[in-house]
Amino acid sequence: MDFIGLYPTWYEPGIGSGWVVAIIATVHVLFSHTAVGAAILFAYLSTKAYREDRPELLDYIKKYGLFLLIFSYVVGSITGVGIWYSTTVASPRGISALIHTFVWKWATEWVFFVIEVVGVYMVVYLVGKVDKRTHMTIAWVFGLASYATMLIIIGILSFMLWPGKEVWFVEGGYLNGFYGSNTFAQLAMRTAFMLTMTAVVGGIVAARIKDPAFKKEMSRKLGWLGIVSTIVGAALFQWYLHTLPEYAHLVMQNRLPDYFGPSLMAILGGILVYFIATMLQPRLLVTWGAATMVVALLVFGLWPEEVARESIRKPWVAGQYVYSNQVIGRDVPGLGIESEMPRLEAHGLLPLHPFLPEELREVTPENVARAGEAVAITMCTNCHSLSDTGIRPIRRYIGDSSDIVAIKRYMKGSLGTGNTMYMPAMPLKDLEFEALAVYLASLNDPSVVARYQAERAPLAKVQTTEDK
């Protein structure tokens, strides 16, 4: 019997692999979006500086650029590698699906990224060392290359939610998968909010300006940039919502936490108040205040947004064919991919998983709890924590119940049939559902395992004798 293409599951018992990825990704969004927005801001400020002979603007570019080298290009690069590592071990088939579909797009993005990294050094260290036109050209190349990286990544992010065109499933082709109704709405929204981040982070540098008149000018420039981009971003967010598929709206209505809407409204309102205050009273623009706004933006703005973006894809993790538990859930003739669901339904998970120990291939009274744990880790832990901490603890879904029969009935009805819209279908064999139920019941009452084994062991012996 051939195995299906599952990998070992990365089980993180503290907070869950999903939150590890989400935390790294959220921090990376702050660093990367600020870098792209700042690159465009630098292009504008350098043009203004050379045309109006404003050396103080170049000094601001240099100081902001030096800050970015650490804030975005060192820490941001570390979190970028962190995303690749964490997603590879948490969702190997999901990341594989993206690489196999968009390998040349990613290669192109890396070309622009190299230009971006070289560009930020040149913009910062060549101030006053090359002629004006050359430095201004470098600034614009830096800005355009930075934005090109976002253009490419947004198409891939959109594909993760929904391939651009339905024909992609049949014919393949990265252009069919890359451009969809959601792509440009997401690009526009992120463009606006990246400028908001740039204005907020730029306040940390502007707060240290000694000249009161220049500090007032930069407070107003950053303030107007932040106010306009925040308002435009909020409007574009509505457009983005209208481009989401119907099932994504159902998931948002049913699964997003209650704090999602109020948190976004609060942070957007707080940002507007902050920028208005610093424009009217530049003395309020202080380093600790700007840094506090950056943290608030990260915690109350980016974190809920990233959690929501990940949630509305469920039960899929990539391209509407890779489930969040790494099982291939539908045929993709354009890529020569076949659904693994019929094989799971016919043989179950345990015999088909290539990385399970041999003693767990068949459920017995002796190994029932371990087999159930193996099923839970493989099929559930990408989205649920098996402990009481971390992402969506699985015990919440069974309450205080230790009734094996009731838990099994619930699992078969909700997961075995695929009737839960935001969770993968799990067509397991009856004994695998029973093992899963025993394991879940043991989380509330560890003694149920011994009772189950005492009840089932005699039956198993009788069955073994009959087989002989």
C-alpha positions, 0 to 999 in steps of 0.5 A: 500500500502506497503512503500519502505524502504527509510529513512529520507534524511539528507539534508545539505544545505551548502555543501551537505551531499556528501561533508561532507562524502568526507571531513571526508573520505579524512582526514581519509585516510591520518591518516589511511594509514600513520598509516599502513605504519608507522607500517611496517616501525617500524617493519623494523627499529626495526629489523635493530636497534636490529641487528645492535645495533642502539639505535637511530633508536629506539628513532626515532620509539618512537618519530614517534610513539608518534606523530602517537598516536595523528596524526593517532590514536586519530584524525584518530579514531575520523574521523573513527567514523565520517565516520560511522556516516556521511555515516549512515545518508547520505547513510543508505541503502548503509552502510546497504548493506555493513554490511549485506554482510560483517558483519563478515569481519568487525568484523575480521577487528576490531579484527586486529584494536584492536591488532593494537591500543594495539600494537602501545602503546606497541611499543612506551612505551616498548622501553628499557623495554623488551628484544630485541626479544620480542620488535621486535616481538611486532613491527612485530605483530603490522605491520602485524595487521595494514596491515591486516586491510587494506587487509579487507577494500580494499575488501569492497571498491572494492565491492562498485564499483563492486561485485567480481563475477557476480555469487554473484548476484544470489548466494550471499556469501561474498567471491563471492562479496569480491574478484574481478579483482579490489581488488588486483590492488587497494590493491597494489596501496594503499600499495605503496601510503601509504608508500609515506604518511608514508615517508612524515609524517615521515619527520615532526619527522625527521626534529627535529633530532639534530644529523646531521649525523643521520638526514642525514641518516633518510632523505635518508631512508625516501627519498628513501622510498618516491621516490620508493613508489611514482614511483611504486604507479604511475605505479600500478595506471595504473594497477588499471585503467585497472581493472575498468569496462567500465562504470567507464571509461566512467564516468571518461572521462565525469564527472571528473573535469578538474583539476583531472589529472593535480593535481595528476601529480603536487603532484606526481612530487612535492613529488619526487622533495621534497624527492630528495631535502631533500636527497641531502640537509638534512638541507632543511628537516624542520618541516614547510616544511614537514607539508606543504607537508602533507597538499599538499598531502591531498589537491592535491593528496588524495582529487582528488583521493577520489572524483574520486573513489566516482564518478566512482561508480555512479549511484550506491553507493554499489554493483551495486544494491543500487542507490546513492539516496538509491533506490534498482535498481536491483534484487539480488536473492542471498540476497532475494532483489527485485528491487523497480523500478517497484513499483516506476513506478507503484505508484510514489515516494510520496505515497511510501516514509514512512517518508513524511507528509500525505499532500504531498502524492498527488501532488496538485496545493497548495502543488506543490512546497513543493512536488517538493522539497520533490522529489528533496531532496529525489532523488537528494541531495545525489549528488547535492546541492539545493543551489548555494554552495556545491556539483554539484549545481542542478541549473547548469543543468537547467541554467537560465531556469524557463520554467516548460515544458522544465525542465519537458521534460528534467527530464523525458528524462534524468532521467525517462528513465535512459538514463544518465549513471551516474545518477539513473533512476527515474521512477516517475509519471507525476505529480511528474516530474511536481512538481519537474520541478516547484520546480527547476524553482522556484530556478531561478524565485520564482514567477513561483509557484504562476503563476502555481497555478493560472493556475492550480487551476481552472482546479483542481476544475473542476476535483474535481467537475467531480469526485463528 
